[in-house]
């Protein structure tokens, strides 16, 4: 029961928790969100890790989880640039720059990239290359990157879009390069009424059981689990170094559930590459 939408998702902001995650049929919890539970107004003050974006598409998450930390640690020893895709105001970009790495910083909002650039030192600006635009439409030379970071936006992609961009990541990376991806899962306090339907789809063998239609302004949502991320990376040719759920200990309590709110994966491009065609 995979949703299909025309065009690309209008929002691809990596460090963002989006506000319009609304499944109009099953996820009544999302439809019933109030400003106080969607990080509007006073909620932002009570959740200092969140910063409202300039284009009103959500809030930047100003904290690293274990997958973001793993990428920053990896960046310390890179020899080629890394790409940070969907950076908003660039919290993750600035953490990577502290390691001495060169970073391509991407976001849809040129204004937020300008704010990022203005916040950097002169030396950091020499190592931060701004790449405004849709992350799905970027292109880099094959083997030109040591790493790719894509935090918290894969659940806004359709299955085919996920496969296309994972293949791009594989092509862009040098042998031994790493990709780190995180995504929202169905196991969120705001989506808990969808969980029985999701688990029934998974039991029935659906390829994308978390794909739903009519998701607010996004058009569709494709909630993922670790096994889906691992499946897609391995099918493209990546080795999987780490994969699992991410517990959210910050943000509104209504968004939390049981420690499986998000998930992540670390993939490594083998030194000898054999791209799978199993899809």
N, C-alpha and C positions, 0 to 999 in steps of 0.2 A: 504494500500500500504506500508506494513512494510518491510523494508530491512532486509535481513538475511545474516549474515556473519559467517564464520567458526572461531572457536577459540575465544579468549578473546581480548578485545581492547589492542593494544600494549602500550597505554599511559594512566595511571591513576594517574595524579598528581594533588592533591587537590587545591593548591593555584596557579594554572596556568591559564593564558589566552593563548590558543593554536593558532598557526599560520596557520594551514592548514585546516581551516573550509571551504571546497570548495565543494559545490553541483554542479556537472558538468552540469546539465541541467538548473534548475530553478534559481540557485543563481549566476547569472553572476557577481554580485557585488563582490563576494568572489573570483571568478576566476581572476578578474581584479585587485586584490590587488597588490600594489607596496611595495617595502621595506619600504618606508616612512609611509605607512598606516598600515603596519603589525608589527610595533614596531621594525624594524630593525635599526641598526646603531644609527643615531642621535635621532630617536624617543625615544629610551630608556633614553637618557639624558634629553629629554623634558618631560618624564613621570617618575618622580623619584619613583613612587610606584611600578614600574616594575623592576625585576631583571632577567637577562637572566639565564636560567638553564644550568648546566654543560653538559647535554646530548642533548642540542640544540632542545628540545621539546617545547620551549616556554619561558614564563617569569613568575616568581612568583609575585603575587599581594601582595604588602607590606602594606595593609590597611584592616581594618575590616569593613564590612557592618553591617547592623542592626542584621542580623542573626548570624554572627560571634560574635558580641558583646553579643548577648543573650546567646550564648553557654559559653563564657568566664564568664559571670555573674553567670550562673548556676554552673560552675565548682568550684566556691568559696565554695560551700556548699556540695560538693560530698564526699562520704565516701569510694567509690571504685574507681579504676582507670578509666580514660576515654581514648578513642581511637581517635586519629587524623589521618585520612587516606588520603594519598597523600599530604605530607607536603612540598615537595621541600626542600628549605633551612630551613624551620621550623618557619616562622614568627608566624603562629597561635599557634604552639606548645609552643613557648616562651611566648606568651601572656597568655596561659593557665597555664604554669608553675609559672607565677607570682602570681597566686591565691593560690598556695600551693598544687595543685592537682598533682597526679601521672598520667603520660601520656604515652601511647603507641604511638610512632611516626612511621608512615609507609610511605614508598615511594619506587618506583621502583629503584631509584638511591642510591646505597650504598655510593657513593662519596658525595652526597648532605647530606645524613644522617650523614656522618662523619663530614662534615663541621658544621652541626647543633650541633653535640656533642661537637666539639672543641670550639664552641662559648658559651657553658654553663658554669656556675660556678660548682665547685665540688659538692655543695649541690644539684643543679638542676639535675646533671647527675644521682644522686641517685634516682630521681623521673621521669626520662625520659628513657623509655625502647624502644630501636630501633627495628623496625620490618620491615626489607627490604623485598620487593616482591610485587607481584600483589595484590591489595586490595581485589579483588574478591576471592583470594585463601587463605586468612587469616582465622583463626579460633580461637575462644576464648571459654572458658567454659560457659555454660548457666548461666545467671544471674551474671556474673563476672564483668560487667562494669556498671558504673553509667551514662556514656554518650558516644555517637558516633558523630563525626564531619566529614562530607563529603562535602567539598566545591568545586563547579565548575567542577565536572567531571561526573555527572550523565548523561549528554547529549551525552556522548560517549558510553553509554550502550544500548544494545537492550532491548526491553520490557521484555523478559524472564530473562535477567540478572538483570534488575532492581528489579523484583519480588523476585528473588533468594536472592539478597543481602539485600533487605529490610527485608525479613524473617530472615536472619542471624542477622541483627541488633536487631530485636525484641527478638530473642533467647538470644543474648549476654547480653542484658540489664537486670538489676534488676528491679523489680516493682518500678514504679516512675522514672525510668531512662529516659533520653531524647536523641533523635536523631535530629540533625540539618543537613539539606541537602540544597544545592543551585545548580542551573542549568542554562545553557543558554536557551534562548527562541528563537522563530522565529523572534521576534520583535527587530532585530539588524540592524544597518545601513549596515552591510556586508551581510545581508540575506534578505533585503527588497523586492527583486524581487520574493522571494519564498513565501511571505506572502499571496498573492491571492490563490495560490495552497493550502497552509496550511489551510487557512480558509475554502476553499471548502471541503477539506478532513474532517475537524472538523464538518462542517455542515452536511456532509454525514454520520456522526457517526463513523468514523474510530477510532479504539482504540488508535492508536499511530500516530496521523496525522502529527507529526513533524519528522517522520522517513524517512531518505533519503539515497540513495546509492552513492557509488563512491565519498566519502568525503576525498579527498586528501590521505594522508598516513594513515588516521584513518580507512578507509574502509566503515564506515557508521557514521551517526550522527542522534541523536534522540532528537530534540529540544522539550522542555517541557514547560508547563504552570502550574500555581499554581493548577488548578483543577486536573491535572494529578497526581502531587505529593500528593495532599490530597487524591485522590481516592486510590492510591496505599498504602498509610500509613493506612488509615481507613480499607481497605480490609484485611490488615495483622493483625489488632487488636489495632493499635495505636489510641490514642486520639490526635486530632490536636489542638495545642495551638495557633499557628500563621501560616499564609500562605498568600503569596502575591507576587507582583512584586517587583523588586529591580532596582532602577534607578542608572545608572552608570554616575557619575559626573567626572570621571577621565579617562585617556587613550585617544587615538586618537579620534578626533571628528567624524571621518568617521565610527567609531564603534557604535556611539550612535544613538538613533532614537527618541523615545517618552516617555522614562521613564519606559519601560517594557523590557529592555534588558536582565535581569536575573530574576529569581524567587527563592523563598525559602520556606521552611516549617520547623516548629518545631513540632515534635511528642513526645508524652509521653506514655510510657508503663503503662497501668493501674495497680493499686494495685491488682485488681482481673483481671486476663487475660483470655480472650476467643479469641483464634486465629480463624479468619474467614477463611472459605474455599470457598469464593465466586468466586475466580478466577477459 
